[in-house]
Amino acid sequence: MSERVPVDFWFDPFCPWAWLTSRWLLEVEKVRPVEPRWHIMSLAVLNEDKEIPEEYRRMLEGAMGPVRVLAAASAKYGEHVLGPLYTEIGTRFHNHGRMKERYKDPSVIPAVLAEALEAAGLDRDLVAAADSEEHDEAVRASHRAGIDLVGEEVGTPVIAVDGPEGKVAFFGPVISPAPRGEAAGRLWDGVLLVAGTDGFFELKRSRTRDPIFD
């Protein structure tokens, strides 16, 4: 078995596209010698000084709460809990459709966070961090570490990995649904190839489908 290569993944649990990319990376882990390492970034921080559509601004309401809870859990237990906690939060937000419920009932977000903490075997009372600025400095530092690798004109997720020619970092890929098995591995190989090419910056086409959660 080859030595596993660390892959750093920056995410905001509010983002459905980052969630799909994260599930793809877990599939990649099964067929390629990689080891995901999870880090927080924040769409709220990313967009706080930008002119964005009102609909998107409304979508970001409450977005700091989950990343604050993730930061609090990391501070108490270590960064290794971020991946399992992200899985518990994201499954409820996206696969179970509870993210959409928050527009009618804002209490859905703290309820999901409390459930996710408990399911991950962590202190349920950490949900209180959602309404505190105590961990904002840590959130911003983690966010900045990811953004500094790729620039300001991207969102979440950001992925960074050491390649044959040095550090490779990129935004995305944006996919729906997440490929499985060897298809996930082939996409990984292709993404590393283009992202690791000197002078390569962007490859994009219009989205023709919504996020598809299995």
C-alpha positions as CSV (number, residue, x, y, z in Angstrom):
1,M,0.0,0.0,0.0
2,S,1.4,3.4,-1.0
3,E,1.9,6.0,1.6
4,R,-1.2,8.2,1.7
5,V,-0.8,11.7,0.5
6,P,-2.5,14.4,2.7
7,V,-5.2,16.4,0.9
8,D,-6.3,19.6,2.6
9,F,-10.0,20.4,2.1
10,W,-11.6,23.8,3.1
11,F,-15.4,23.8,3.4
12,D,-18.4,25.7,4.6
13,P,-21.2,23.3,5.7
14,F,-23.8,25.7,4.3
15,C,-22.6,25.1,0.7
16,P,-24.3,22.1,-1.1
17,W,-21.7,22.1,-3.8
18,A,-18.8,21.8,-1.3
19,W,-20.8,19.0,0.3
20,L,-20.9,17.0,-3.0
21,T,-17.2,17.6,-3.6
22,S,-16.4,16.4,-0.1
23,R,-18.4,13.2,-0.7
24,W,-16.4,12.7,-3.9
25,L,-13.1,13.1,-2.0
26,L,-14.2,10.4,0.4
27,E,-14.8,8.2,-2.6
28,V,-11.4,9.1,-4.0
29,E,-9.9,8.0,-0.6
30,K,-11.1,4.4,-1.4
31,V,-9.4,4.1,-4.7
32,R,-6.3,6.4,-4.5
33,P,-3.7,6.7,-1.7
34,V,-5.0,10.0,-0.3
35,E,-5.9,11.1,3.2
36,P,-8.4,14.1,3.5
37,R,-7.6,16.7,6.1
38,W,-10.6,19.0,6.9
39,H,-10.4,22.8,7.4
40,I,-13.0,25.5,7.9
41,M,-13.7,28.3,5.5
42,S,-16.6,30.8,5.7
43,L,-18.9,32.0,2.9
44,A,-20.0,34.7,5.3
45,V,-16.4,36.0,5.7
46,L,-15.7,35.6,2.0
47,N,-18.7,37.8,1.0
48,E,-18.9,40.2,3.9
49,D,-17.5,43.1,1.9
50,K,-18.8,42.1,-1.5
51,E,-21.8,43.3,-3.5
52,I,-23.9,40.1,-3.9
53,P,-27.5,39.5,-4.9
54,E,-30.0,39.9,-2.1
55,E,-31.2,36.3,-2.5
56,Y,-27.6,35.1,-1.9
57,R,-27.2,37.4,1.1
58,R,-30.4,35.9,2.5
59,M,-29.0,32.4,2.0
60,L,-26.0,33.4,4.0
61,E,-28.0,34.5,7.1
62,G,-26.9,32.3,10.0
63,A,-23.9,30.9,8.0
64,M,-21.4,31.8,10.8
65,G,-23.1,29.6,13.3
66,P,-22.1,26.2,11.9
67,V,-18.4,27.2,11.3
68,R,-18.2,28.6,14.8
69,V,-19.4,25.3,16.2
70,L,-16.9,23.5,14.1
71,A,-14.2,25.7,15.3
72,A,-15.3,25.2,18.9
73,A,-15.2,21.4,18.5
74,S,-11.8,21.6,16.9
75,A,-10.5,23.7,19.8
76,K,-11.8,21.3,22.4
77,Y,-11.0,17.9,20.7
78,G,-8.6,18.6,17.9
79,E,-8.9,19.0,14.1
80,H,-9.5,15.3,13.6
81,V,-13.1,15.8,14.7
82,L,-13.9,18.2,11.8
83,G,-14.4,15.5,9.2
84,P,-16.9,13.4,11.2
85,L,-18.8,16.5,12.5
86,Y,-19.0,17.9,8.9
87,T,-20.5,14.6,7.8
88,E,-23.1,14.7,10.5
89,I,-24.0,18.3,9.8
90,G,-23.9,18.0,6.0
91,T,-26.0,14.9,5.9
92,R,-28.8,16.6,7.9
93,F,-28.5,20.0,6.0
94,H,-28.3,18.5,2.5
95,N,-29.3,14.9,2.2
96,H,-32.1,15.3,4.7
97,G,-33.2,18.6,3.2
98,R,-33.2,20.5,6.5
99,M,-31.3,23.4,5.2
100,K,-34.4,24.5,3.2
101,E,-36.5,24.4,6.4
102,R,-34.6,27.2,8.0
103,Y,-36.3,30.0,6.0
104,K,-39.6,29.1,7.8
105,D,-38.0,28.0,11.1
106,P,-34.6,29.5,12.0
107,S,-34.4,27.1,15.0
108,V,-33.6,24.3,12.5
109,I,-29.9,25.3,12.4
110,P,-29.1,25.1,16.1
111,A,-31.2,21.9,16.3
112,V,-29.2,20.3,13.5
113,L,-25.9,21.4,15.1
114,A,-26.9,19.9,18.4
115,E,-28.0,16.6,16.8
116,A,-24.8,16.5,14.8
117,L,-22.5,17.1,17.8
118,E,-24.2,14.3,19.7
119,A,-24.1,11.9,16.7
120,A,-20.4,12.6,16.4
121,G,-19.8,11.8,20.0
122,L,-19.0,15.4,21.0
123,D,-20.3,17.8,23.6
124,R,-23.8,18.8,22.6
125,D,-23.4,22.1,24.6
126,L,-20.9,23.3,22.0
127,V,-23.9,24.5,20.0
128,A,-23.8,27.6,22.1
129,A,-20.7,28.7,20.2
130,A,-23.0,29.4,17.2
131,D,-24.0,32.7,18.9
132,S,-20.6,33.6,20.2
133,E,-17.7,35.4,18.6
134,E,-15.2,33.5,20.7
135,H,-13.9,31.4,17.8
136,D,-14.2,33.9,15.0
137,E,-10.5,34.6,15.0
138,A,-9.8,30.9,14.4
139,V,-12.5,30.7,11.7
140,R,-11.0,33.7,9.9
141,A,-7.4,32.3,10.2
142,S,-8.5,28.9,8.7
143,H,-10.4,30.7,6.0
144,R,-7.5,32.9,5.1
145,A,-5.1,29.9,4.9
146,G,-7.3,28.3,2.2
147,I,-8.1,31.5,0.3
148,D,-4.4,32.5,0.2
149,L,-3.7,29.4,-1.8
150,V,-6.2,30.2,-4.6
151,G,-7.2,33.9,-4.5
152,E,-10.3,35.9,-3.6
153,E,-12.4,35.1,-6.7
154,V,-13.4,31.6,-5.6
155,G,-15.7,30.0,-3.1
156,T,-15.8,26.7,-1.2
157,P,-14.4,24.2,-1.4
158,V,-10.7,24.7,-1.8
159,I,-8.4,21.7,-2.1
160,A,-4.6,21.6,-1.7
161,V,-2.3,18.7,-2.2
162,D,1.5,18.2,-2.7
163,G,2.0,17.0,-6.3
164,P,5.1,15.8,-8.2
165,E,5.8,19.4,-9.3
166,G,5.0,21.0,-5.9
167,K,1.9,22.3,-4.1
168,V,-1.3,22.1,-6.2
169,A,-4.3,24.1,-5.0
170,F,-7.6,24.8,-6.6
171,F,-11.3,25.6,-6.2
172,G,-13.8,22.8,-6.8
173,P,-14.4,20.7,-8.7
174,V,-18.1,21.5,-8.9
175,I,-20.0,18.3,-9.5
176,S,-23.4,16.8,-9.3
177,P,-23.8,14.0,-8.4
178,A,-20.5,12.9,-6.8
179,P,-18.8,10.2,-8.8
180,R,-18.2,6.9,-7.1
181,G,-15.6,4.2,-7.3
182,E,-13.0,4.3,-10.0
183,A,-14.9,7.1,-11.7
184,A,-14.1,9.3,-8.6
185,G,-10.5,8.2,-9.0
186,R,-10.3,9.1,-12.7
187,L,-11.8,12.6,-12.0
188,W,-9.1,13.1,-9.2
189,D,-6.4,12.1,-11.7
190,G,-7.7,14.6,-14.2
191,V,-8.2,17.4,-11.8
192,L,-4.6,17.0,-10.5
193,L,-3.3,17.0,-14.0
194,V,-4.9,20.2,-15.1
195,A,-4.5,22.0,-11.8
196,G,-0.9,21.1,-11.7
197,T,-0.2,22.5,-15.1
198,D,1.8,25.7,-15.0
199,G,-0.2,28.7,-16.2
200,F,-3.6,26.8,-16.0
201,F,-6.3,28.9,-14.3
202,E,-9.8,28.0,-15.2
203,L,-12.1,25.4,-16.8
204,K,-15.8,26.1,-16.6
205,R,-19.2,25.6,-18.1
206,S,-22.7,26.5,-17.1
207,R,-24.5,24.3,-14.5
208,T,-27.4,22.4,-16.0
209,R,-28.6,20.6,-12.9
210,D,-29.1,21.2,-9.2
211,P,-27.1,19.4,-6.5
212,I,-28.0,15.7,-6.5
213,F,-27.6,14.1,-3.0
214,D,-27.6,10.3,-2.8
